[in-house]
Amino acid sequence: MSELKLRRLLEHNQRLREDLARPRIKVSEASASLIRYCRTTKDFLVPSVWGPVNRGEHPYEQPSKGCCSIQ
Protein backbone atom coordinates (compact mmCIF):
# COMPACT_ATOMS: atom_id res chain seq x y z
CA MET A 1 0.00 0.00 0.00
CA SER A 2 2.80 2.44 0.82
CA GLU A 3 4.44 1.89 -2.60
CA LEU A 4 1.20 2.86 -4.30
CA LYS A 5 0.96 6.04 -2.21
CA LEU A 6 4.59 6.90 -2.93
CA ARG A 7 4.10 6.37 -6.67
CA ARG A 8 0.99 8.58 -6.67
CA LEU A 9 2.83 11.30 -4.76
CA LEU A 10 5.75 11.14 -7.19
CA GLU A 11 3.40 11.36 -10.19
CA HIS A 12 1.57 14.30 -8.60
CA ASN A 13 4.89 15.98 -7.85
CA GLN A 14 5.95 15.51 -11.50
CA ARG A 15 2.70 17.06 -12.76
CA LEU A 16 3.21 20.02 -10.43
CA ARG A 17 6.78 20.48 -11.73
CA GLU A 18 5.51 20.42 -15.33
CA ASP A 19 2.85 22.98 -14.45
CA LEU A 20 5.46 25.20 -12.80
CA ALA A 21 7.69 25.02 -15.88
CA ARG A 22 4.86 26.09 -18.23
CA PRO A 23 5.58 29.49 -19.79
CA ARG A 24 3.39 32.29 -18.48
CA ILE A 25 2.64 35.89 -19.42
CA LYS A 26 1.12 38.70 -17.40
CA VAL A 27 -2.63 39.27 -17.60
CA SER A 28 -2.05 42.80 -18.85
CA GLU A 29 0.06 41.47 -21.76
CA ALA A 30 -2.52 38.81 -22.62
CA SER A 31 -5.40 41.29 -22.55
CA ALA A 32 -3.47 43.80 -24.66
CA SER A 33 -2.73 41.06 -27.19
CA LEU A 34 -6.40 40.06 -27.28
CA ILE A 35 -7.53 43.66 -27.77
CA ARG A 36 -4.97 44.14 -30.56
CA TYR A 37 -6.18 40.96 -32.29
CA CYS A 38 -9.85 41.98 -32.06
CA ARG A 39 -9.12 45.43 -33.48
CA THR A 40 -7.08 44.19 -36.43
CA THR A 41 -8.95 41.01 -37.40
CA LYS A 42 -12.07 41.58 -39.46
CA ASP A 43 -15.07 39.61 -38.18
CA PHE A 44 -17.64 39.05 -40.90
CA LEU A 45 -20.30 38.14 -38.34
CA VAL A 46 -20.29 41.66 -36.86
CA PRO A 47 -21.23 43.91 -39.79
CA SER A 48 -22.26 46.76 -37.45
CA VAL A 49 -18.56 47.22 -36.63
CA TRP A 50 -16.84 46.27 -39.90
CA GLY A 51 -19.48 47.28 -42.42
CA PRO A 52 -21.33 45.17 -44.96
CA VAL A 53 -19.56 42.26 -46.59
CA ASN A 54 -19.42 41.72 -50.34
CA ARG A 55 -20.84 38.40 -51.51
CA GLY A 56 -17.53 37.25 -52.94
CA GLU A 57 -15.47 37.74 -49.78
CA HIS A 58 -17.87 36.30 -47.20
CA PRO A 59 -16.12 33.12 -45.91
CA TYR A 60 -19.20 31.62 -44.21
CA GLU A 61 -21.57 31.85 -47.14
CA GLN A 62 -21.53 29.16 -49.79
CA PRO A 63 -22.67 29.91 -53.32
CA SER A 64 -26.08 28.39 -53.85
CA LYS A 65 -27.04 26.46 -56.94
CA GLY A 66 -30.75 26.85 -57.42
CA CYS A 67 -33.13 27.14 -54.50
CA CYS A 68 -31.51 24.66 -52.11
CA SER A 69 -28.13 23.29 -51.23
CA ILE A 70 -27.43 19.94 -49.61
CA GLN A 71 -24.51 19.74 -47.25
RAMOPE-V501295 format. One record per backbone hydrogen bond with DSSP energy under -0.5 kcal/mol. NH is the residue of the N-H (numbers start at 1). CO is the residue of the C=O. E is the energy in kcal/mol with one decimal. If there is no record, write none. Layout:
# RAMOPE-V501295
nh | co | e
NH | CO | E
NH | CO | E
This chain:
# RAMOPE-V501295
nh | co | e
5 | 1 | -1.9
6 | 2 | -2.4
7 | 3 | -2.7
8 | 4 | -2.3
9 | 5 | -2.5
10 | 6 | -2.5
11 | 7 | -2.5
12 | 8 | -2.7
13 | 9 | -2.6
14 | 10 | -2.3
15 | 11 | -2.3
16 | 12 | -2.2
17 | 13 | -2.2
18 | 14 | -2.3
19 | 15 | -2.3
20 | 16 | -2.2
21 | 17 | -1.8
22 | 18 | -0.7
22 | 19 | -0.7
30 | 26 | -2.2
31 | 27 | -2.8
32 | 28 | -2.0
33 | 29 | -2.2
34 | 30 | -2.2
35 | 31 | -2.5
36 | 32 | -2.4
37 | 33 | -2.2
38 | 34 | -2.4
39 | 35 | -2.0
40 | 36 | -1.6
41 | 37 | -1.9
42 | 40 | -0.6
44 | 42 | -0.6
46 | 43 | -1.5
49 | 46 | -1.3
50 | 46 | -1.9
51 | 47 | -2.1
57 | 54 | -0.8
58 | 54 | -0.6
58 | 55 | -0.6
59 | 57 | -0.7
61 | 58 | -0.7
62 | 60 | -0.5
66 | 64 | -0.6
